[in-house]
Amino acid sequence: MTPRHIPDDEHRDRPVTKPVHPLFTDVLTSEALDRQRQKLAAALDGLSDDALLSRDLDELVTEQLDTFHIEPVTIDWAAAATGAGTVACPPLDRAPLTTPAPGSDPPGRHIKLSIEVPFVGAPGLFGFRPSASTGDPALGFVASDPPRLILVAVAPDLASAVADLERQEATIAALVSAVNKEVEGFDAALPGEIRQVLSARIGLLTGDASLSDALAVPYARAGGTGSAKGGGRGPSQAARGSRIDPPRPRGRPGWTAPRFQTAWRKAVAATPPPWTYARLAPNFQALDGQVGVSPEHLRHLRSTFRHTEE
């Protein structure tokens, strides 16, 4: 029995006015984080081209981090305060309570202990259910102003109530640690994910090879497919990359670098990252207008026209 589980006069009989319910049971943490990623993707997609071109990339990344970062929970157990009282818990098979003898506890009344403990972090995490749960229940609720967690235990005697609170503390500590681990992994990956998506869009808008090449996103230089260095690569390069996959029906236009780059850009825009051939292929439009090609065919097209990005 730890000292804070024995309430002093200041906290004795402090009422718990809000109904308690099981904590860490509302939504699976992985599902909640997936929803957060979906909200992030929508926010990034909503950024205008003007914003991407006029603002600093680091500033844009920081702005999105401020919105979508989730602060893990830290509970200050050392600052916990305990309250106690009694509640009526008559057995279902007993007659209504009679007037107790002087100096004795009424039959059917149980000890109720509560702990109020301050915390910092996102209050919503107390509703997250970790992938690996202890299975032990923890009953309570989250209060605000200031943020604090309130746990409640009801038992026939003080020792049992204290034991239940200690069990709930251990359960809460384990659950907080499990949820925080998943949230911290999400937070750690967030800057790179945001920067990758924004860099790709900026690279497509500006034709910046250092951005688009790093993400395997082709871009089209103004003025055609030739290199701007040393007078270009000459007709032989254009001939080598202008058409592929012969033979084809007479009259059907073949693949050219600009056509491929346009189709590739559309596929990238329609595909959430990470951009792999397997993910891009279903959104790639073929020459006949049909959407969807095999990953192998897309890989072949990309390797054919990669030289036009240099």
N, C-alpha and C positions, 0 to 999 in steps of 0.2 A: 504493500500500500504506500503510494507516494504521498508526500505532504499535501500536494495540491488537490488530492481527492478527498480531503477532509475539509469541508467548507467552514469558513469563519463566519462570524455573526453578520458581516457586511453582505455576504452572498447567500446566506441561508434563506430558504423560502423564496428566492428570486423566481418569479413566474416565467414559464416558457409558453409564450402566447401563440407561437406559430406552429402549425402541425408538422411533425417530423415525418420523414420518409427515407427509404434506403438511398444511400449515396452511391455514386459511381455505377449506376445501372441504366441510364437513359439511352445512350447511344455508343456504339462501338467506336473507339478512338480512331481507328483507321478510316472508318466511314466519315467521321467528322472532319478529319484532315483532308480527305478526298474532296469533300464539299468546299473546304477552304481553298483548295487548289482550283476548283472550278470557278469560284468567285474571283480568284486572282487572274485566271485566264481571261475572264470576261472584262476585268478592269484593264488588263494590258491590251486587249483587243480594242477597247474603247478609246485608247490614246490616239489623238489625231496625228497625222503626218507632220503637221506644223510643230506640235509639241516635241516629237521625236527629233526633228531637225534643228530646232532652236534651243533646246535645253540640254544641259550637260547629262551624260549618261549616268554618272555616279549620283547625280541629284535625283534622276528618275528612279533609279534602283532604291535609293534611301527612302524616297516618298512611298513606294509600294511596300517596302519593308515595314515602315511605320504603321501601315494599315493592316497588313496580313501576318506580321509576326505575332506569335502567341507566347505570352509570358508564362513560363512554368510557375507552378505553385510552390511557395516556401512557407511552411507553417512554423510559427514561433511558439513551440510547446512550452518554453520557459516562462512565457507571459500568460499562460492559461489561468483562468479563474473558474472555480467550481461553485455551483449552487446546489441546494438540496431542498427537498420538500416531500410531501406524501401525496399519493393519488389513490382514489378508490378503485380497487380491483376485486370486487366480490366474485367468488366462484359462481359459475352459471347454475349449479345445482343447489345453491344455498338460498335460504329465505332472505328477505330484505334485512339490511343491517339494523341491529338494535343499538340502543344507547350504551356505549361502553362504560365499564366501571371506572370510577375516578382514578386517574393516574395510569390507566392502561391504554394501549393503542387500540383503535377501533378494529374489529376483525375485518379482514379483507382489504386493508390499506397497505400499499407497498411503498417502499422507499424510491424516490425519484431523484437521480443525480444528473446534473448537466454540466458540461464544460464549455466555456466560451474561450476560444483561442484565436488570436489575430493571425492573419496571413497576408501575403502579397502574391500577386499573380492574377491570372484570368479566373474569375469565379466560375465560369462555365465548365472548367475542367473537372469540378466535383460531380458533374453529370456524365463524364466520359467513362466508358467501360473498357478497361485494358484488355488486350488480347488474352493474357494469362491472368485470370482472376483467382483470388484465394478462396472464393466461395463463401467467406464469412460475411455476414451483414454488418453494416454500420449505419445507424439511424441518426438523422439530424437534419440540419438545414443550414444554408448560407445566408448570413445577414450582412447588411451594408451599413456604411456611414458610422463607424469605420468597418471595413471588411473583416468579418470574423466567421469562423466555423463553430457551430454549436452542436455538440453530441449529447445524446440523452440515453440514460439507462434506467430501467425500472425493474426492481427485484423485491422479494419479500423482506430482505434484510440489507443492512448497510454493506456488509462484507461482500455479498453477492453483487450488489450494485457497483461497488468499487471494482470488483473483478471483471464485470462486464465492460466497464469503461476502459479498463486497462487493455482488454482484448480489442475493443473498438479502436483504441489509439494505435495498437500494433497493426491492425487491419488497414486503418487510414494511412499510416506511414508506408506500408507496402504498396497500397493502391496508388498513392501519390507518386511514389518512386517509379512505378510501372508506367503511369500515364505521362509523367515528365520525360521519361526516356524516349517515348514515341514522339512527343512534342518537340523535344530538343533535336531529334533527328530531322524532323520537318523544318525547324528553324535553321538548322545548319545548311540544309540544301537550298533554302529559299533564295539567298543572294545569287547563287550560280544559276538557278532556274530563271529568275527574273532577268538577269543580265544576258543569258543566252537568247531568250525570246526577243528582248529589245534590240540586242546587237544584230540579230538576223533581220529584223524589220528595217533598222537603220542601214544595214548593208545593202538591202534591196533598193532602198530609196536613193542612196547616194552612189551605188556602184562601187563601193569600197571593197576591194578584193580581200583585204586583211580581215574584214569582218565576215563577209559571205563565205570565203573559202574555208575559214576555220569551222564553219557550221555546215559545210558541204552544200551551200546554197548558191547555185550559179547566178550570175548577173549579166546583163547585156550592156556593153559599152556603147556610148553614143557613136553613131557613124559606122556601124557594121561589126563584122566579126574579126577583123584583122587586128594585129598588135599595134600599139602606138609606139613601140620601141623599134628603132632601126628601120623604119619604113615598112614594117609589117612582114608577114611570112610569105607573101606572094600568092599567086593563083593556086599553086600546088596544095597549100594548106586548105584553101577554100574548097577545092575540088575534093580533097580527102574527107572533109567533114560535112559537105553539103547534103549528101544523101546516103542512106544506108538501107539495108534489108532488100536488095534487089532479088528476084525480079518483082515488079509490081504491075498492076493493071495500067494500060496506057491511059494517060490523061490525069492520073491521080498524082498530086504533088507529093514530093518526097520530103523527108525531114531535112530541115536546115537548122543551123545554130539558133537563129532568132526564134523559129517556131518551137524548137525544143525548150529554149530558155523561158518562153512565155508559158508553155504547158507546165514546166517544172515549177515556176513561180506560183501558178494557180494551185498546184498540188500542195506546195508548202503552205500556202495560205489556208488551205482547207484541212490541213493535218495538224493536230496538236503535237508538240514536241514530246519525246525525242524523234527526230526525223531520220528514219531508217528506210531502206528500200521496201521492206515488208509493209511499213505503215504508209508510205507515200504511194505505192503502186495502186491501191484501190481508188485513189483520188486523181490519178494521172489520166488526162484525156488523150486518146490516140488520134491519129490522123483522120480516121473515119468518123470522128465525133463521139465515139463511145468512151465512157469513163471507166477506167479500170484496166490495168495490164498486169502481167506477171512481174514479180520482183526481179526475175532474171532478165526479162526484156528491158525493164527500166534501168537496170545496172548496165546493160549493153549500150543503151542509148547514152547514158551519162558518160561512160568511158569514151565513147566516140566523140562527144562534143566537149570534153573537159578542156581540151587545148584552147578553146575559144574564150575561156575565162581568164587566161593569163594576160 
